[in-house]
Amino acid sequence: MINCFSDSVLLFNCSASQKKYENSIEYQCLEYIQNILGSIIPMRSKLKISITNDQQIIYISQDGQIIRIDKINDQNHILLANIIQIKHLQWIGYSKNLKKIGYWVATLQGQALLGAGGYYSKDGKKQGDWSDLIWNYQDISNVYEIGIYNNDVRQGVWKYKYKKELINGGIYDQKGFKQGTWIDLGQQFWDFSQVTYEGQYKNGLKIGRWNINYREQNYKQFQIIGGGQYQNQGFKTNKWIELSNNFWDQSQVIYKGEYKKDLKVGLWEIFYGRNFAEIFQQIGLGLFDEQGQKNGYWIEPYFNFYQFCYVTYNGQYQNGKKIGQWLITYRRDHNKQQEIIGGGYYSNQGLKVGYWTDLSNCFYLYNQIIYQGYYRNGLKNGFWETKNRRDNIEYFERIGGGFYDEQGRKNGEWIDLTDNFYQYKFIHKIQYQIRNITYCGIYQNGQRIGKWEINHRNSIDKPNIIYGVGQYDENGFKNNKWIDLSDKFYLQITYNGEYQNGKKFGIWNTNYSRTIGEPPEKIGGGQYDDQMLKNGKWIELSDNFWEYCQVSFIGIYNNGQKFGQWNINYRENGQIKFNKIGGGIYQQQSLKDGEWVELSDHFQEDHQVVYIGEYKTGLKFGRWNTLYRKNSENLFQHIGGGSYDNYGLQKGKWIELSQNFQENLQIFYKGEFIKGYKIGLWDTIYRKKEDGQLQLIEYGLYDYIGQKNGKWVELNFDFQEDNQVICIGEYKKDQKIGKWKMKQREMHEGFEKIGEQYQY
């Protein structure tokens, strides 16, 4: 198996690996899922990759669907980092003799990524101003690297653009080497893992002191959380504090120890904090020998260790290999006792042997999936059971499993689970269970063959309901007619159409059942060509589609890219017909242009907010108005808005709405923008329900870079009409400091003090 978490796979040498990859091999990429608490968690998603004789790299899902085919145009091919890129990222431009020429632009899900791309010379080399996507780019890691290329070599000043924020990078010399002071982004930089590395380069090598900086989401200032020293050769030396590969806001795991000539030596301790303000607690430790190999007794955290996945591995290393008995311990909360939940034995060669209990890749409090069976020389063998327990139950029950042959391949009848068997979706504070899905069918030599059913297991004591079905060919690819489930299963949405050798082809319909068991209605769909690209008329559903947010998009695809007029349609729950509520035009390269009516990201029945304004080649421009209506029987009314400059940045006076703005909770924010930053005094205004009167209830100051500073009065996070709590205190560089008072009032009476908190 190879994975995207190792630097060694960022550049995948295709020619040297041709024989090795004649057959598919497992590849782990990043995927971000939502847990029961509404948190987004980074996970490792398993795919298969394969290279064909005509130099194509194929990404294959675990369920036998080809989800991407890329042409390999050079020796060093970059493997895509995450599942969103693999499914939806495309580059558009002109090529000749396998060389890119002229202007190229990136698109995601058929829409242009504004500002991403640049020019290729006639020789197929990047030239002039460019905006590269960071390696882990997607919606929640929206970062460009901006600078100048000269014949494919980066030169001069380069910076990072994270959403609207510019973060300093550093300088490349004429040969493309980093020189002087630099800020590097963490490899897995995303909204909840904002990590940077700051220090000096000399001829492309790190030297001297380097700091590791980190900030939690919604904070402007980075703080030093780790770091250490480099020798002149770019080797780490002396004491270091490092972050785990999977470091994020809820999994703040750090390692403390010593380097000698770039090798870890001696005692290394492992610490964990639930948030940046909390004192870190030790959760593990172990010894490295002089060769940098682990030896002796170790306690190591699970790769996604956090508050609701408090899992450690405990056992012996010998010359870098695990040997003897290893125990997997777990505690359901950091205040509770640990329990042994899994483990087994390793041979002297570091191979698993005998009876084992393994954990699912997505194991956590509300997804406690384990696998039990025997290993033989590192390979699973014989019958393996898949078990699960609910949070409030002490025992595990069998919910799946099957047989492995002597080569460690699945054979015969199997019941498979998705890694995230229990997955939940939060929409506007309402929780929906969207998984409990099993796949039932036959394996032959590790490949699914014949008929497979997709079942939903609603509860322990109720029978499974079949929601999907289809056929696999002898190579394990989906073939012929299929009914697939949406990733967002709580929607009761299915897709039916045809596969040809693992590729979606021809007409695919989107069906929706209002309730479980109700006959589905066709509400969308379109056609795929033989390259798996969408073409012609399509009706697509909003990513947030559910019974109280029934929004669809209707328009034309041209070779996988949106083009021309696209309408946004909507119906309220219980209605039959969709009605146009917004839309606009995509020009070439899928850039929005002209007048558009767009929906709020939080649009639903009790939050019907739209924005009306103009785009110029993908940038919002001029005046944009915010409109609101109570429901579809009412007209939209103008209640806010402001202006954008020529660069698509907010400017001047603005009135914005709260995310949960609705009929019973109308909160406005009023103030000024300069170059996309909130500046000066901003007021929060509350509209009384009974008489429509506006009342100032919150205020505070932003500095010249949009940071909160000085005295602030803020709404508590759960402010509601019947729970009106405000917080009063002081900010310094966007961080709360000192004592904060909490006040509450009943409806529209005066606020009275109810408590206070101290911020450190």
Steps between C-alpha positions, in 0.01 A plus 500: 500500500610858431344807654482875458637559851857424396710754309633215287174463309451863411706435189413160358763381250282329245761354269696334779182360652343363182548131583418548866160650418385266225236391751313739726649594835336661801543875541396700806382854440339762721126521555317727739181371663253645748451324832196488729610822671514691173881513496690446176759224550792414267502131410698265279294379206612186316504494121673290238727645235615333182713598200408383151737417216401822323622707798176578675461501876163373621344571840257226606266519800476215749160408357632447146422833334758679284484855630785660307735435207801728448741503209864488614689768309832492685719267704410648838126487549344657808241279668191694599474556874134474593174346387353836391789561260480148363128529428463863397824692423576568133736727308373659177713628214659419166763230449706388201722192484423435870627849591282762664499833313346838582268586787380219728241527776392260777140395558334318789162330449466667162558856627814707445722560802533874480861609452648151486727433205731680261684479167711226341759587235518329159744258663237401757672683786334723756574864428420831672240556770351183645262391774572138590267296717655366817545123505198438726269754332123472548217714640629472858863561397443787259861614449690617191876545465554825306815608319703500177639215289788532256526195273328278758720630785355696788681830551464809718239561768230238556205530737201295610142616454273335756142603424529882517822502705855535365764305694867576433702222342851596397747539213622254235835575335570475125551124526174445688658448843339649808718767658475705820200525730206279408159397628402153376147370541443164665456224243142436614406865560121539520241703691544301822875439464660837433867413553800689362879454522716814523876529465800543268594329173843494341516358147179308557608350834352591836755644743497639853194535721159408356175568682179305454203738521134422541168677533152366558225577251360856508818639659728738310821464704731197479676385817817295539414143599821317409823498304872440527841542339644402159870455426651659191443179301126523565510230772291529815703515820455538878160532669185520291126533549313357201135460407329177404432444129129526576514808724176703501292708741354202686807276465785713631764229539866604534830310534795619713848357468848530352654471153858412418600544133136484389430181700271484800692371802428430865171555678212656308185601685155545348251759628140591423281806558131535419547864407774760483424649842511166684812359669634210295491156666741215431336211312801303375876455485783276381871472413693538174847344471804669341387384155163672542310174544234441762600256773345379822158575641288761321162664551381657175178687415256388230556702183179702559525525877263761646248546782251248360764264365728459802686196363860394563718207386725344766784254441865421420723607210819324397720677243204697369263201475206422723540167680308298757166598645349840420192630676257759368346704781206738485306721733169655407586833657820656634355479852420127484712187551678337208386160376680246282298496181732321258843374410694181435853369432781587260767253393872578533483616138236762589208312339161456662434139602224315682174644627452877466245770568553793263322836500323664208681791333209721613476369856370752754238526776201481266652263243649217711573247226752218557621202293588166663679202348837331436816618326748268337840656421347846483202398286142463614392137477178308557178642639496863616213667683403866484350622826348818634381641828291806572627761742260395777556123459792305648512204261584474130255333261587341167375698200717371215799297389614210283801283400857582392705248302868418563609798287298735722232550235128507567311200362143376512204673662574829676320778682714814468466829683612842401774630732267772624211259568340745739516840338291797591410823329415827672287754319414811699546320833281205397674162509440230239646151493598432141685169502452156657567363152617146423600342168409133450632270228776265374877546480726299272876534552455837666264642235128556529309302238138445406202659672551725803238665719529823698303479824400750764494372858255727679529337844618181674158335515372595153576328167727658244345704219649461150571842350749423225593213273721419203749265332879471506700350213781244542755782554309650791364799305141615512319409180157539341208653691549621857311676776753696706449687826585863551787571739240699692272205571267682737366668187341175380672576169605231252658510156415246232681451173754286319866416550733377227813337646481715812419827320172686524353526152185631335193627683501507880191600699485649849210378714363628830274335759342744744484230767658155540296244309321755283528444121773729364435786260741600225624851575828526311765346281672525165745326269864387524714456188753220446764703691273516810444873436162663544357632173176663397211597728533409868287544811718486811412520867650743749766355731269601787188339348259360759128519566516865614756609239380356169723695261606389152716644222404466132731573208742375236832320535758512222775238547451500875485880539197716571413733212229751412183563700458311828182536707461441873164342588334444836193341653382492859439171678173344384493686168518314167632762261840670511500873423784721380651706779840598362776437250719663238747437218832314482733617224795306361722330758191475727535855636187675622415817306228763498208523743454214745253408771670270753374324810651531846719205602248443782187532285204291614128543574550723805808678357401613150781746427628584149764733358458700175787664316747486212802285412782604267703199381444314823535793744218663690486866398311812605186501711363173640168499686383254765132402490284295738152349506312304765384226256409442134165676544676830580703736283871552556589822681829691489661486848875533451801495273792712386762539225798310356809658342666401171682214676185342642568631853235655721530877543315784669188479715338156536204341672544124545272235651578239764539142377184388677293805396131405495154640573536454877868599526586798279855614575691750281866607499569857387840652427772571242734292283833612352664260252296209632576564869251615762628835632402725790175485696254220418153484654276199555133586467205289613151537354220443750246248377187663642544858375785484246706757689879488457719491812879527538616214724865442404797702379878498471804619304706336225854619428650565155548127425157391619599389852274559798661735752389675818163474673238279335139407571415172326206265473547165671542211254145367570321838505130448427180701545426314825866476611650846455850485646779747420871497594699815588878511505820594321684379189867537418607409147185295444532301824289534812693610808421553866156484663186467287158568652186317390161673511153371426157650451147366467374589153547881476558599861837629625808276513607372843835344593488119525869405511853563382790318335876555493694477172872426502 
